[in-house]
Amino acid sequence: MEPSVINLPKGAENFIDELKRLKGEVENAMASDFQAIARLGFASGFESLTGGWQSDVLAQDVQKEIAHAVRRTEYGDMPFPKLRRIVNGGTPVGFVKLTLMDHDKAERYLKDHNQNKESQKLKEIEEHAMKLAEVERLKEAARQPLPFVGKLKPGIKVEGVITGNKEGIALAKFVIHDETIEVLMRGLSNPEIGSIVIASVPQLAGGKIKEVKFVGFKK
């Protein structure tokens, strides 16, 4: 019976290939005088490295049998490696490659590393600034007056921008059905030019908006 892969972690299908790749890395390191592969980890235990992943799918007596097998030097007829934890791509955790360098090569490596780190940091700062600028642009766009596209009738509300005043009465510009109009807006004294306002239409004259009444500022 084929084992189920439904509950396997992401990348588990690459586990064997990754073990083979690590084996090749170890063999190359053993042939070198300047490299070594180290496995970091100590006393992590069966639950955290070997058996914890399967506690919800195996019976308790089976888990005890497996725990007994993997805690011995010889695994008997248990044909699987002890390590079960993997990272993205199916790579087992804890393997570290160490490389000895002469002073000049190490200095060049550190210099390149720091330059790449600084470049990455600057890139992240630029991306963050671009995101903030885009957020502000969207906020500003949201604050702009919306054109009116509905049915004209008394009581509707429209959004516009203050353009000036006429004899103490505010003038405001609105876009109504793709047509830009400028009309008097009553109920607001000395408004700041450029302010985005919401107004109501008290009545129509010949099917047209001739003046509006101030309701509030658009936030």
N, C-alpha and C positions, 0 to 999 in steps of 0.2 A: 504493500500500500504506500503510495506516494505521500510524503509529509505535506501538510498544509502550509502554505506561505502567507495565509491571510494575516496572521499576527506577527510576522517577521518585521523587524525594523527596516526603515528605508536604507537601501544600499546593501542589504544582507546578501543579495544574489552575487555581489562582487567579493564576498568575504574570502573565498578560496583563492581567487586571483590576486587579492591584496596580500594574502599570506605568501603566495609564490613570489610576488614582487619584493616583499620584505626579505624573504629568503635570499633573493638575488642581491639585495642591498647588503645583507650581512656577509655574503660570500665575497663581494667586492671589498668590503671594509676589512675582512680578514686578510685579504691579499695586499692590503695597503699598510704602510707604516704610519700613516697620518690620519686614519679614520677608524671609528668604532661605532657600533650600534649598541645602545644601552636601553634596557627595559626598566622604566621607572615604576615603582610601586612596591608596597610592602604591607603585609598583614591586612590586605583589603577584604579577604575572606570569601567564602563560597557565595554568600548571599549577594554581595555587591558586584562580583566579577563573573561568577559562573552560573549560579542557579537562580538568582532573583528574577531574571527575565521570564522564567518558565513556571513560576510559582502558581500562576492562575490557570495553567493548562495541564499540570501533572499532579497525580495523586501524591499524597504525603509520603507513602512508603516508597514510591518510585524516586522521589526527590532524595530521600535518605540513602537509597542505593547509589544514586549518582554522586551524592556528596561523599559517600564512603570511597567510591572509586577514584574520584578526582583528587582527593586529599592524600592518596598514596603516590609513591614515585612511579609505580607502574599502573596504567589505567586498565589493565586486563583486556577484556573484549569491548571496552567502551571506545569507539573509534572517533572521538571528537576532541578538539583541543580544549584546554581549560578556559582560556579567555573567551568571553562572550560579548563584552562591551565593544561597540564600534562607533566611529564618527561618520560624518557624511562621506558617502562613496564606499562604505564597507570596510574602512581601515580600522584595524584594532588599535585601541588607545595605548599610550604609554611608551611607544618606541621613539627614541631620540637618536639622531645621527650627530656625532661629534667629529669635528675636523680640526686638526692642528694646522696653524698657519704661521709663517714667519712674520716678523714685526711689520715689514713694509706691506705685505699682502693684507694683514689684519687691519692696518691703518686705512688702506684703500677700501676695504670692505666696509669698515665703519663709516668712512666718509660717504660712500655711495648709499649706504643704508640711511644715514642721517639726511642726505639730500633727498632721497626718495620719500622719507618720512615727512620732511618739510614740504615737499611738493604735494604729497597727499593731504597734508594739513591745509595748505593753501587752497587746494582743490575743494576740500570740504567746506572751507570758509566761503569760497566763491559760490558753491552750490547752495549753502545756507542763505547767503545774501540774495541770490537769485530767487529762492523760494520765498523769502520775506518780501522782496519786491513784487513778486507775483501775487502774494496775499494782499499786499497794499493796493495793487492794481485792481484786483477783484473787489476789494472793499470800496475803492473809489468808484468803480463801475456800478456797484450796487447802490451807491449814494446818488447816482445821476438820475434825473427825472425820467420816468418811463413814458413813452408815447401812449396816447389814449387811442384804443382801437374799438371800443364798444359802441353802444347805441347812445347817441346824444339825447339827453333829456334832463329836465331840472332835477337837481339833487345829486348828480354824479360828482365824483371827485377826480381831479386831474392833478398831475405833477408837473411843475415847471421851475423856472429859474428867474430870479429877480434881475431885471435889466436896468432899472432906474426908477424915477418917479415923475409924476406930472401933477403940478400944483399940490404937492403934499400927498398925493395918492400914489401907491406903488404901481409900477408897471412890471408885468411878468410875461415871460415867453413860454408858450406851450406848443407841443406837437400833437395835433388832432388829425387823425386819419391821414398821416403823411404830409399834412399841411402845417407850417409853422405860423402861429398867430401871436400877437402881442396885445394884451388887453389890460385894463385897469384891474387892480386887486384891492378890494376894500378890507379894512380891518387890521391893517399892519402899518405902523408909523416908522419912518426912517429905516427901512430895512437895508441890510448890507448887500450891495450888488454882488451877484454870483450865488447868493443863498438859494438852496433847493427847498422849495415849498410845496405844500399840499393845499389845494383850494377846492371849494365846492362851487358848483354852477347854480346860482339861484333861479335863473330863467334863461330862455333862449329868445333871440330876436331874429325872426325870419329863418329859424333853424340854425342860427349861428351863435357862437359864444361872444358876447360883447363885453362882459365883465365877470369877475369871479370874487369869491369871498374867502379870505384867509382862514385856514383850518389849523395849520401847524407846519413846523419845519420837518423835513425828512431826515431821519437819523441815519 
